């Protein structure tokens, strides 16, 4: 018997009155979160949903998320978290692809009309049950259908969690689908639980820990490192549905946040907010964690100097639950490195034929964190799995101490006139220029060279450098085949809901 919901249940039993969730003025105890999750479990069972069934959930970082997530797990069913930015057609695709029987959907706001999109997606899918998570706290009516609170009326707060095996599927996480249709990575209770436990053990405890949850909980990073590891630690989770650097820093100060996890663009935005005087540096922050993409070394240095806290970089994917590699506390962290494999996980570098490489290659991972496979996609699974090893699509180098450094996504590599150009390296160099705030480098089609190197750049406030001047500076700073011949200034760059720069929109 192993069920991921133990991360909540154990804390609710041992520290029932401790605060689990903070949202605005709301303070919810562990026992209350667990009781509502039990009611959700009773609701699902009353509608004929149980072990082995799939239930979809589309919700930003609101208290509803843990209520429903753990309620689904308690029944032995599988949670299918959906990105809240999906359109109706995409929602229907995810529901049908995962065979979800029920769908819990946030009612939405004028800026995020999720209820409208969700209801249409549900109606176009084969799912049977639709529950609205109302925007007004405890509202029992919604124009989109039956609300959670109306459905929970009269449901018992007692529920015996269904016994699940370690290898039963706990969560199906959809990968962003940069190639073809999104695929659902099937993660077992053991995958998710061990990853949360190892993540929790890696970070020093502060006694009464407070985590800022602004990474989307529907994404593997926020789910494992913040929610599941935080609940296991009996920390308080401060929920922030939409990341804004000034809001995040103000919340950190107001709620005495000790741990923040984010993606590189969030760190860059917080530094910018402090620099421009829009926010103060919070005093209680002890642990800062970054993942999702490699963080520029200039941002690492600046953050450490400004905030007095080093950013610990890690690495992983939805398919690896997600953490695979980390700068472990107690070992020296190396700037620009994703660290070393976490406990119980092996990594190696390979070529296209799975042959082991010494210094540079594609990362392959094996261990307790590797998904069972892509749901209902044996061919796609076979493409990335070999003898327990999972190939990631990320190119890295390993130094003599066993630390890994991401060079780039295999598919982001630019081939210019027969030379391999890694965008990340160019971005790092551009960001050492005093006028450059953020850079994203892509390959664009070129008649004679195949691809040309193009950089999109956000300048620092007050910077006067021109695009031609930056090209000239690059020519003197980088090898002839590497430097960007084309530079375009932008005020902002397109990003995913999780804060990753969307290079495919820049190409």
DRENPADO-472166 format. One record per residue (C-alpha): residue in one letter; residue number from 1; x negated, y negated, z negated. Coordinates in steps of 0.05 Angstrom, whole numbers, plus 5000, padded with zeros to 4 digits. Layout:
<sites>
SITE | aa | i | east | north | up
SITE | a | NUM | X | Y | Z
...
</sites>
This chain:
<sites>
SITE | aa | i | east | north | up
SITE | x | 1 | 5000 | 5000 | 5000
SITE | x | 2 | 4972 | 4933 | 5021
SITE | x | 3 | 5013 | 4872 | 5036
SITE | x | 4 | 4985 | 4802 | 5050
SITE | x | 5 | 5040 | 4772 | 5007
SITE | x | 6 | 4999 | 4793 | 4946
SITE | x | 7 | 4960 | 4728 | 4952
SITE | x | 8 | 5023 | 4691 | 4930
SITE | x | 9 | 5053 | 4744 | 4885
SITE | x | 10 | 4991 | 4755 | 4843
SITE | x | 11 | 4984 | 4680 | 4830
SITE | x | 12 | 5059 | 4673 | 4815
SITE | x | 13 | 5054 | 4729 | 4764
SITE | x | 14 | 4990 | 4704 | 4730
SITE | x | 15 | 5001 | 4629 | 4734
SITE | x | 16 | 5076 | 4618 | 4746
SITE | x | 17 | 5077 | 4545 | 4724
SITE | x | 18 | 5015 | 4522 | 4761
SITE | x | 19 | 5028 | 4476 | 4821
SITE | x | 20 | 5023 | 4513 | 4887
SITE | x | 21 | 5049 | 4461 | 4936
SITE | x | 22 | 5047 | 4385 | 4936
SITE | x | 23 | 5087 | 4348 | 4989
SITE | x | 24 | 5101 | 4275 | 4979
SITE | x | 25 | 5133 | 4270 | 4910
SITE | x | 26 | 5150 | 4345 | 4909
SITE | x | 27 | 5110 | 4390 | 4862
SITE | x | 28 | 5128 | 4463 | 4871
SITE | x | 29 | 5103 | 4516 | 4823
SITE | x | 30 | 5077 | 4585 | 4844
SITE | x | 31 | 5138 | 4619 | 4813
SITE | x | 32 | 5185 | 4574 | 4853
SITE | x | 33 | 5150 | 4585 | 4919
SITE | x | 34 | 5151 | 4660 | 4907
SITE | x | 35 | 5224 | 4660 | 4886
SITE | x | 36 | 5246 | 4624 | 4950
SITE | x | 37 | 5203 | 4672 | 4991
SITE | x | 38 | 5241 | 4730 | 4957
SITE | x | 39 | 5307 | 4697 | 4976
SITE | x | 40 | 5283 | 4692 | 5048
SITE | x | 41 | 5265 | 4766 | 5046
SITE | x | 42 | 5335 | 4783 | 5020
SITE | x | 43 | 5365 | 4740 | 5076
SITE | x | 44 | 5325 | 4777 | 5129
SITE | x | 45 | 5344 | 4846 | 5102
SITE | x | 46 | 5418 | 4824 | 5099
SITE | x | 47 | 5413 | 4809 | 5174
SITE | x | 48 | 5383 | 4877 | 5190
SITE | x | 49 | 5310 | 4856 | 5195
SITE | x | 50 | 5257 | 4897 | 5161
SITE | x | 51 | 5192 | 4936 | 5167
SITE | x | 52 | 5160 | 4932 | 5236
SITE | x | 53 | 5206 | 4877 | 5263
SITE | x | 54 | 5178 | 4811 | 5287
SITE | x | 55 | 5201 | 4742 | 5263
SITE | x | 56 | 5179 | 4677 | 5296
SITE | x | 57 | 5166 | 4613 | 5256
SITE | x | 58 | 5157 | 4543 | 5286
SITE | x | 59 | 5143 | 4493 | 5230
SITE | x | 60 | 5093 | 4438 | 5216
SITE | x | 61 | 5057 | 4435 | 5148
SITE | x | 62 | 5119 | 4431 | 5104
SITE | x | 63 | 5139 | 4473 | 5042
SITE | x | 64 | 5183 | 4514 | 5089
SITE | x | 65 | 5121 | 4545 | 5120
SITE | x | 66 | 5099 | 4587 | 5059
SITE | x | 67 | 5171 | 4601 | 5039
SITE | x | 68 | 5186 | 4634 | 5105
SITE | x | 69 | 5117 | 4663 | 5120
SITE | x | 70 | 5114 | 4702 | 5055
SITE | x | 71 | 5188 | 4719 | 5058
SITE | x | 72 | 5177 | 4754 | 5124
SITE | x | 73 | 5116 | 4791 | 5098
SITE | x | 74 | 5154 | 4816 | 5037
SITE | x | 75 | 5203 | 4853 | 5082
SITE | x | 76 | 5147 | 4889 | 5118
SITE | x | 77 | 5162 | 4850 | 5181
SITE | x | 78 | 5110 | 4813 | 5223
SITE | x | 79 | 5103 | 4737 | 5224
SITE | x | 80 | 5096 | 4704 | 5293
SITE | x | 81 | 5075 | 4631 | 5279
SITE | x | 82 | 5086 | 4585 | 5339
SITE | x | 83 | 5051 | 4520 | 5357
SITE | x | 84 | 5100 | 4463 | 5342
SITE | x | 85 | 5083 | 4428 | 5407
SITE | x | 86 | 5110 | 4483 | 5452
SITE | x | 87 | 5166 | 4466 | 5501
SITE | x | 88 | 5231 | 4506 | 5506
SITE | x | 89 | 5205 | 4550 | 5563
SITE | x | 90 | 5142 | 4567 | 5524
SITE | x | 91 | 5181 | 4582 | 5460
SITE | x | 92 | 5225 | 4631 | 5498
SITE | x | 93 | 5163 | 4664 | 5527
SITE | x | 94 | 5131 | 4673 | 5458
SITE | x | 95 | 5195 | 4700 | 5427
SITE | x | 96 | 5205 | 4751 | 5483
SITE | x | 97 | 5131 | 4769 | 5489
SITE | x | 98 | 5128 | 4785 | 5415
SITE | x | 99 | 5197 | 4819 | 5413
SITE | x | 100 | 5217 | 4773 | 5356
SITE | x | 101 | 5287 | 4787 | 5329
SITE | x | 102 | 5295 | 4723 | 5289
SITE | x | 103 | 5269 | 4652 | 5295
SITE | x | 104 | 5260 | 4601 | 5240
SITE | x | 105 | 5253 | 4532 | 5271
SITE | x | 106 | 5241 | 4463 | 5240
SITE | x | 107 | 5297 | 4414 | 5259
SITE | x | 108 | 5245 | 4364 | 5282
SITE | x | 109 | 5241 | 4288 | 5283
SITE | x | 110 | 5250 | 4235 | 5338
SITE | x | 111 | 5175 | 4240 | 5352
SITE | x | 112 | 5176 | 4317 | 5351
SITE | x | 113 | 5244 | 4342 | 5378
SITE | x | 114 | 5228 | 4414 | 5357
SITE | x | 115 | 5300 | 4433 | 5338
SITE | x | 116 | 5326 | 4416 | 5407
SITE | x | 117 | 5269 | 4453 | 5442
SITE | x | 118 | 5272 | 4511 | 5393
SITE | x | 119 | 5347 | 4522 | 5402
SITE | x | 120 | 5341 | 4521 | 5477
SITE | x | 121 | 5282 | 4569 | 5475
SITE | x | 122 | 5321 | 4615 | 5428
SITE | x | 123 | 5382 | 4614 | 5474
SITE | x | 124 | 5338 | 4633 | 5533
SITE | x | 125 | 5306 | 4690 | 5495
SITE | x | 126 | 5328 | 4758 | 5470
SITE | x | 127 | 5324 | 4741 | 5396
SITE | x | 128 | 5387 | 4751 | 5353
SITE | x | 129 | 5381 | 4703 | 5294
SITE | x | 130 | 5366 | 4629 | 5292
SITE | x | 131 | 5354 | 4591 | 5227
SITE | x | 132 | 5344 | 4516 | 5223
SITE | x | 133 | 5294 | 4487 | 5174
SITE | x | 134 | 5327 | 4419 | 5163
SITE | x | 135 | 5288 | 4353 | 5164
SITE | x | 136 | 5329 | 4329 | 5104
SITE | x | 137 | 5309 | 4365 | 5041
SITE | x | 138 | 5361 | 4418 | 5021
SITE | x | 139 | 5410 | 4398 | 5076
SITE | x | 140 | 5461 | 4453 | 5089
SITE | x | 141 | 5484 | 4430 | 5157
SITE | x | 142 | 5449 | 4417 | 5223
SITE | x | 143 | 5472 | 4403 | 5294
SITE | x | 144 | 5427 | 4460 | 5317
SITE | x | 145 | 5458 | 4516 | 5276
SITE | x | 146 | 5455 | 4552 | 5210
SITE | x | 147 | 5406 | 4520 | 5161
SITE | x | 148 | 5359 | 4558 | 5116
SITE | x | 149 | 5393 | 4530 | 5053
SITE | x | 150 | 5463 | 4550 | 5076
SITE | x | 151 | 5437 | 4620 | 5094
SITE | x | 152 | 5402 | 4628 | 5026
SITE | x | 153 | 5464 | 4609 | 4986
SITE | x | 154 | 5479 | 4667 | 4940
SITE | x | 155 | 5415 | 4705 | 4958
SITE | x | 156 | 5380 | 4738 | 4898
SITE | x | 157 | 5312 | 4713 | 4876
SITE | x | 158 | 5291 | 4784 | 4861
SITE | x | 159 | 5260 | 4827 | 4916
SITE | x | 160 | 5214 | 4887 | 4915
SITE | x | 161 | 5161 | 4877 | 4968
SITE | x | 162 | 5164 | 4932 | 5021
SITE | x | 163 | 5103 | 4978 | 5020
SITE | x | 164 | 5060 | 4967 | 5082
SITE | x | 165 | 4997 | 5004 | 5103
SITE | x | 166 | 4931 | 4966 | 5110
SITE | x | 167 | 4934 | 4975 | 5185
SITE | x | 168 | 5007 | 4952 | 5194
SITE | x | 169 | 5012 | 4886 | 5232
SITE | x | 170 | 5021 | 4826 | 5187
SITE | x | 171 | 5015 | 4769 | 5237
SITE | x | 172 | 5014 | 4761 | 5313
SITE | x | 173 | 4974 | 4698 | 5330
SITE | x | 174 | 4979 | 4672 | 5400
SITE | x | 175 | 4914 | 4650 | 5431
SITE | x | 176 | 4917 | 4583 | 5467
SITE | x | 177 | 4917 | 4617 | 5535
SITE | x | 178 | 4862 | 4577 | 5569
SITE | x | 179 | 4862 | 4633 | 5620
SITE | x | 180 | 4931 | 4658 | 5643
SITE | x | 181 | 4990 | 4668 | 5596
SITE | x | 182 | 4980 | 4664 | 5520
SITE | x | 183 | 4966 | 4732 | 5488
SITE | x | 184 | 4987 | 4754 | 5418
SITE | x | 185 | 4929 | 4778 | 5375
SITE | x | 186 | 4956 | 4831 | 5327
SITE | x | 187 | 4925 | 4823 | 5258
SITE | x | 188 | 4936 | 4874 | 5203
SITE | x | 189 | 4949 | 4862 | 5129
SITE | x | 190 | 4877 | 4885 | 5117
SITE | x | 191 | 4848 | 4838 | 5170
SITE | x | 192 | 4883 | 4777 | 5141
SITE | x | 193 | 4875 | 4795 | 5067
SITE | x | 194 | 4801 | 4811 | 5071
SITE | x | 195 | 4788 | 4747 | 5111
SITE | x | 196 | 4824 | 4705 | 5059
SITE | x | 197 | 4787 | 4740 | 5002
SITE | x | 198 | 4718 | 4732 | 5034
SITE | x | 199 | 4734 | 4658 | 5051
SITE | x | 200 | 4755 | 4646 | 4979
SITE | x | 201 | 4692 | 4678 | 4950
SITE | x | 202 | 4647 | 4635 | 4994
SITE | x | 203 | 4668 | 4568 | 4966
SITE | x | 204 | 4648 | 4545 | 4896
SITE | x | 205 | 4706 | 4540 | 4847
SITE | x | 206 | 4720 | 4473 | 4815
SITE | x | 207 | 4768 | 4499 | 4760
SITE | x | 208 | 4831 | 4464 | 4784
SITE | x | 209 | 4822 | 4464 | 4858
SITE | x | 210 | 4864 | 4421 | 4904
SITE | x | 211 | 4862 | 4435 | 4979
SITE | x | 212 | 4885 | 4386 | 5033
SITE | x | 213 | 4925 | 4426 | 5084
SITE | x | 214 | 4926 | 4384 | 5147
SITE | x | 215 | 4900 | 4437 | 5194
SITE | x | 216 | 4963 | 4467 | 5224
SITE | x | 217 | 4985 | 4528 | 5183
SITE | x | 218 | 5011 | 4560 | 5247
SITE | x | 219 | 4938 | 4565 | 5268
SITE | x | 220 | 4891 | 4619 | 5242
SITE | x | 221 | 4841 | 4570 | 5210
SITE | x | 222 | 4893 | 4534 | 5167
SITE | x | 223 | 4931 | 4598 | 5152
SITE | x | 224 | 4871 | 4639 | 5126
SITE | x | 225 | 4822 | 4588 | 5098
SITE | x | 226 | 4872 | 4539 | 5068
SITE | x | 227 | 4939 | 4573 | 5054
SITE | x | 228 | 4921 | 4646 | 5041
SITE | x | 229 | 4853 | 4634 | 5008
SITE | x | 230 | 4881 | 4574 | 4970
SITE | x | 231 | 4940 | 4614 | 4942
SITE | x | 232 | 4893 | 4670 | 4923
SITE | x | 233 | 4851 | 4619 | 4885
SITE | x | 234 | 4914 | 4590 | 4852
SITE | x | 235 | 4896 | 4522 | 4880
SITE | x | 236 | 4946 | 4467 | 4895
SITE | x | 237 | 4959 | 4456 | 4969
SITE | x | 238 | 4971 | 4384 | 4989
SITE | x | 239 | 5010 | 4387 | 5055
SITE | x | 240 | 4999 | 4334 | 5109
SITE | x | 241 | 5041 | 4350 | 5171
SITE | x | 242 | 5005 | 4304 | 5218
SITE | x | 243 | 4932 | 4287 | 5212
SITE | x | 244 | 4916 | 4213 | 5207
SITE | x | 245 | 4846 | 4196 | 5181
SITE | x | 246 | 4868 | 4138 | 5135
SITE | x | 247 | 4928 | 4178 | 5108
SITE | x | 248 | 4884 | 4239 | 5096
SITE | x | 249 | 4831 | 4200 | 5058
SITE | x | 250 | 4884 | 4163 | 5017
SITE | x | 251 | 4917 | 4230 | 4999
SITE | x | 252 | 4849 | 4259 | 4980
SITE | x | 253 | 4838 | 4202 | 4931
SITE | x | 254 | 4910 | 4203 | 4903
SITE | x | 255 | 4913 | 4278 | 4892
SITE | x | 256 | 4840 | 4290 | 4872
SITE | x | 257 | 4827 | 4337 | 4931
SITE | x | 258 | 4766 | 4382 | 4921
SITE | x | 259 | 4766 | 4420 | 4987
SITE | x | 260 | 4779 | 4396 | 5058
SITE | x | 261 | 4776 | 4439 | 5120
SITE | x | 262 | 4780 | 4408 | 5189
SITE | x | 263 | 4757 | 4409 | 5261
SITE | x | 264 | 4700 | 4364 | 5286
SITE | x | 265 | 4746 | 4310 | 5314
SITE | x | 266 | 4778 | 4302 | 5244
SITE | x | 267 | 4709 | 4289 | 5213
SITE | x | 268 | 4693 | 4240 | 5268
SITE | x | 269 | 4760 | 4204 | 5257
SITE | x | 270 | 4750 | 4200 | 5181
SITE | x | 271 | 4680 | 4171 | 5190
SITE | x | 272 | 4708 | 4120 | 5239
SITE | x | 273 | 4763 | 4101 | 5189
SITE | x | 274 | 4712 | 4089 | 5133
SITE | x | 275 | 4667 | 4050 | 5179
SITE | x | 276 | 4722 | 4004 | 5203
SITE | x | 277 | 4746 | 3992 | 5131
SITE | x | 278 | 4812 | 4028 | 5142
SITE | x | 279 | 4798 | 4078 | 5085
SITE | x | 280 | 4754 | 4090 | 5024
SITE | x | 281 | 4710 | 4150 | 5010
SITE | x | 282 | 4746 | 4197 | 4960
SITE | x | 283 | 4706 | 4215 | 4898
SITE | x | 284 | 4730 | 4285 | 4883
SITE | x | 285 | 4714 | 4320 | 4948
SITE | x | 286 | 4664 | 4377 | 4934
SITE | x | 287 | 4672 | 4424 | 4993
SITE | x | 288 | 4679 | 4405 | 5067
SITE | x | 289 | 4689 | 4460 | 5118
SITE | x | 290 | 4688 | 4455 | 5194
SITE | x | 291 | 4707 | 4504 | 5248
SITE | x | 292 | 4745 | 4507 | 5314
SITE | x | 293 | 4687 | 4479 | 5354
SITE | x | 294 | 4614 | 4462 | 5342
SITE | x | 295 | 4608 | 4396 | 5304
SITE | x | 296 | 4560 | 4344 | 5335
SITE | x | 297 | 4496 | 4339 | 5294
SITE | x | 298 | 4503 | 4262 | 5290
SITE | x | 299 | 4572 | 4270 | 5257
SITE | x | 300 | 4543 | 4321 | 5208
SITE | x | 301 | 4488 | 4273 | 5187
SITE | x | 302 | 4534 | 4213 | 5182
SITE | x | 303 | 4586 | 4251 | 5141
SITE | x | 304 | 4535 | 4277 | 5092
SITE | x | 305 | 4506 | 4207 | 5081
SITE | x | 306 | 4573 | 4172 | 5077
SITE | x | 307 | 4613 | 4223 | 5036
SITE | x | 308 | 4556 | 4253 | 4995
SITE | x | 309 | 4580 | 4323 | 5015
SITE | x | 310 | 4550 | 4369 | 5067
SITE | x | 311 | 4597 | 4398 | 5119
SITE | x | 312 | 4593 | 4474 | 5119
SITE | x | 313 | 4603 | 4500 | 5189
SITE | x | 314 | 4635 | 4566 | 5206
SITE | x | 315 | 4658 | 4603 | 5267
SITE | x | 316 | 4714 | 4649 | 5288
SITE | x | 317 | 4774 | 4660 | 5332
SITE | x | 318 | 4847 | 4681 | 5324
SITE | x | 319 | 4823 | 4751 | 5344
SITE | x | 320 | 4775 | 4752 | 5284
SITE | x | 321 | 4827 | 4732 | 5231
SITE | x | 322 | 4791 | 4680 | 5241
SITE | x | 323 | 4726 | 4674 | 5201
SITE | x | 324 | 4667 | 4713 | 5230
SITE | x | 325 | 4606 | 4672 | 5212
SITE | x | 326 | 4591 | 4617 | 5161
SITE | x | 327 | 4538 | 4575 | 5129
SITE | x | 328 | 4539 | 4613 | 5063
SITE | x | 329 | 4533 | 4574 | 4998
SITE | x | 330 | 4469 | 4593 | 4962
SITE | x | 331 | 4432 | 4597 | 5028
SITE | x | 332 | 4404 | 4535 | 5063
SITE | x | 333 | 4453 | 4507 | 5114
SITE | x | 334 | 4423 | 4489 | 5181
SITE | x | 335 | 4450 | 4429 | 5217
SITE | x | 336 | 4485 | 4449 | 5281
SITE | x | 337 | 4487 | 4523 | 5261
SITE | x | 338 | 4549 | 4565 | 5248
SITE | x | 339 | 4509 | 4604 | 5197
SITE | x | 340 | 4506 | 4679 | 5188
SITE | x | 341 | 4559 | 4734 | 5192
SITE | x | 342 | 4605 | 4737 | 5132
SITE | x | 343 | 4607 | 4797 | 5085
SITE | x | 344 | 4628 | 4861 | 5120
SITE | x | 345 | 4619 | 4832 | 5191
SITE | x | 346 | 4565 | 4844 | 5243
SITE | x | 347 | 4547 | 4800 | 5302
SITE | x | 348 | 4502 | 4809 | 5362
SITE | x | 349 | 4488 | 4775 | 5429
SITE | x | 350 | 4506 | 4811 | 5493
SITE | x | 351 | 4505 | 4801 | 5569
SITE | x | 352 | 4564 | 4812 | 5617
SITE | x | 353 | 4552 | 4888 | 5615
SITE | x | 354 | 4551 | 4892 | 5538
SITE | x | 355 | 4475 | 4900 | 5536
SITE | x | 356 | 4444 | 4871 | 5473
SITE | x | 357 | 4404 | 4806 | 5482
SITE | x | 358 | 4350 | 4779 | 5437
SITE | x | 359 | 4355 | 4704 | 5437
SITE | x | 360 | 4413 | 4679 | 5481
SITE | x | 361 | 4478 | 4713 | 5499
SITE | x | 362 | 4552 | 4720 | 5487
SITE | x | 363 | 4573 | 4732 | 5415
SITE | x | 364 | 4603 | 4800 | 5400
SITE | x | 365 | 4633 | 4814 | 5331
SITE | x | 366 | 4650 | 4878 | 5294
SITE | x | 367 | 4680 | 4887 | 5224
SITE | x | 368 | 4743 | 4886 | 5181
SITE | x | 369 | 4765 | 4820 | 5214
SITE | x | 370 | 4775 | 4846 | 5285
SITE | x | 371 | 4846 | 4847 | 5311
SITE | x | 372 | 4882 | 4912 | 5328
SITE | x | 373 | 4888 | 4887 | 5399
SITE | x | 374 | 4932 | 4841 | 5441
SITE | x | 375 | 5005 | 4859 | 5431
SITE | x | 376 | 5031 | 4903 | 5488
SITE | x | 377 | 4969 | 4887 | 5530
SITE | x | 378 | 4924 | 4948 | 5533
SITE | x | 379 | 4886 | 4923 | 5594
SITE | x | 380 | 4870 | 4855 | 5564
SITE | x | 381 | 4849 | 4889 | 5500
SITE | x | 382 | 4803 | 4937 | 5537
SITE | x | 383 | 4769 | 4877 | 5571
SITE | x | 384 | 4746 | 4848 | 5505
SITE | x | 385 | 4736 | 4910 | 5461
SITE | x | 386 | 4681 | 4962 | 5464
SITE | x | 387 | 4666 | 5012 | 5409
SITE | x | 388 | 4696 | 4967 | 5355
SITE | x | 389 | 4659 | 4906 | 5382
SITE | x | 390 | 4699 | 4845 | 5405
SITE | x | 391 | 4668 | 4798 | 5457
SITE | x | 392 | 4684 | 4725 | 5442
SITE | x | 393 | 4668 | 4687 | 5506
SITE | x | 394 | 4622 | 4640 | 5467
SITE | x | 395 | 4548 | 4634 | 5485
SITE | x | 396 | 4500 | 4627 | 5427
SITE | x | 397 | 4427 | 4632 | 5408
SITE | x | 398 | 4400 | 4663 | 5344
SITE | x | 399 | 4338 | 4638 | 5307
SITE | x | 400 | 4285 | 4677 | 5270
SITE | x | 401 | 4325 | 4672 | 5205
SITE | x | 402 | 4387 | 4703 | 5236
SITE | x | 403 | 4426 | 4638 | 5240
SITE | x | 404 | 4471 | 4630 | 5301
SITE | x | 405 | 4479 | 4566 | 5342
SITE | x | 406 | 4536 | 4558 | 5391
SITE | x | 407 | 4509 | 4537 | 5459
SITE | x | 408 | 4577 | 4533 | 5493
SITE | x | 409 | 4640 | 4569 | 5515
SITE | x | 410 | 4618 | 4616 | 5571
SITE | x | 411 | 4673 | 4587 | 5614
SITE | x | 412 | 4653 | 4514 | 5599
SITE | x | 413 | 4583 | 4524 | 5627
SITE | x | 414 | 4568 | 4481 | 5688
SITE | x | 415 | 4527 | 4509 | 5746
SITE | x | 416 | 4495 | 4450 | 5781
SITE | x | 417 | 4452 | 4466 | 5841
SITE | x | 418 | 4439 | 4536 | 5813
SITE | x | 419 | 4419 | 4511 | 5744
SITE | x | 420 | 4460 | 4528 | 5682
SITE | x | 421 | 4480 | 4465 | 5645
SITE | x | 422 | 4512 | 4471 | 5575
SITE | x | 423 | 4560 | 4412 | 5562
SITE | x | 424 | 4550 | 4415 | 5487
SITE | x | 425 | 4476 | 4399 | 5493
SITE | x | 426 | 4491 | 4338 | 5537
SITE | x | 427 | 4545 | 4315 | 5487
SITE | x | 428 | 4496 | 4320 | 5429
SITE | x | 429 | 4445 | 4276 | 5466
SITE | x | 430 | 4497 | 4224 | 5487
SITE | x | 431 | 4520 | 4218 | 5415
SITE | x | 432 | 4451 | 4197 | 5393
SITE | x | 433 | 4461 | 4132 | 5431
SITE | x | 434 | 4481 | 4076 | 5383
SITE | x | 435 | 4540 | 4054 | 5427
SITE | x | 436 | 4570 | 4123 | 5435
SITE | x | 437 | 4623 | 4147 | 5386
SITE | x | 438 | 4647 | 4212 | 5419
SITE | x | 439 | 4632 | 4248 | 5484
SITE | x | 440 | 4662 | 4305 | 5524
SITE | x | 441 | 4624 | 4334 | 5583
SITE | x | 442 | 4655 | 4375 | 5640
SITE | x | 443 | 4636 | 4400 | 5709
SITE | x | 444 | 4671 | 4370 | 5769
SITE | x | 445 | 4670 | 4398 | 5840
SITE | x | 446 | 4613 | 4373 | 5884
SITE | x | 447 | 4600 | 4387 | 5958
SITE | x | 448 | 4526 | 4404 | 5957
SITE | x | 449 | 4512 | 4420 | 5883
SITE | x | 450 | 4575 | 4462 | 5871
SITE | x | 451 | 4588 | 4423 | 5807
SITE | x | 452 | 4568 | 4355 | 5781
SITE | x | 453 | 4561 | 4335 | 5708
SITE | x | 454 | 4612 | 4284 | 5685
SITE | x | 455 | 4618 | 4254 | 5615
SITE | x | 456 | 4680 | 4222 | 5584
SITE | x | 457 | 4657 | 4174 | 5529
SITE | x | 458 | 4691 | 4136 | 5473
SITE | x | 459 | 4648 | 4076 | 5454
SITE | x | 460 | 4637 | 4049 | 5384
SITE | x | 461 | 4677 | 3986 | 5367
SITE | x | 462 | 4642 | 3925 | 5395
SITE | x | 463 | 4596 | 3965 | 5441
SITE | x | 464 | 4579 | 3929 | 5507
SITE | x | 465 | 4541 | 3983 | 5545
SITE | x | 466 | 4567 | 3995 | 5616
SITE | x | 467 | 4578 | 4062 | 5650
SITE | x | 468 | 4519 | 4050 | 5697
SITE | x | 469 | 4473 | 4032 | 5638
SITE | x | 470 | 4492 | 4096 | 5602
SITE | x | 471 | 4478 | 4137 | 5665
SITE | x | 472 | 4409 | 4103 | 5670
SITE | x | 473 | 4395 | 4117 | 5596
SITE | x | 474 | 4415 | 4190 | 5606
SITE | x | 475 | 4369 | 4197 | 5666
SITE | x | 476 | 4310 | 4177 | 5622
SITE | x | 477 | 4331 | 4221 | 5564
SITE | x | 478 | 4349 | 4287 | 5598
SITE | x | 479 | 4323 | 4334 | 5652
SITE | x | 480 | 4340 | 4315 | 5724
SITE | x | 481 | 4390 | 4372 | 5733
SITE | x | 482 | 4426 | 4359 | 5667
SITE | x | 483 | 4441 | 4286 | 5658
SITE | x | 484 | 4512 | 4262 | 5675
SITE | x | 485 | 4515 | 4226 | 5743
SITE | x | 486 | 4587 | 4204 | 5727
SITE | x | 487 | 4609 | 4170 | 5663
SITE | x | 488 | 4680 | 4147 | 5649
SITE | x | 489 | 4698 | 4107 | 5587
SITE | x | 490 | 4762 | 4125 | 5551
SITE | x | 491 | 4798 | 4099 | 5489
SITE | x | 492 | 4820 | 4169 | 5470
SITE | x | 493 | 4810 | 4241 | 5492
SITE | x | 494 | 4865 | 4293 | 5502
SITE | x | 495 | 4868 | 4342 | 5444
SITE | x | 496 | 4905 | 4404 | 5423
SITE | x | 497 | 4951 | 4406 | 5362
SITE | x | 498 | 4891 | 4434 | 5324
SITE | x | 499 | 4845 | 4376 | 5344
SITE | x | 500 | 4803 | 4410 | 5397
SITE | x | 501 | 4785 | 4368 | 5458
SITE | x | 502 | 4824 | 4394 | 5518
SITE | x | 503 | 4770 | 4399 | 5571
SITE | x | 504 | 4815 | 4431 | 5622
SITE | x | 505 | 4855 | 4366 | 5625
SITE | x | 506 | 4791 | 4327 | 5637
SITE | x | 507 | 4765 | 4370 | 5695
</sites>
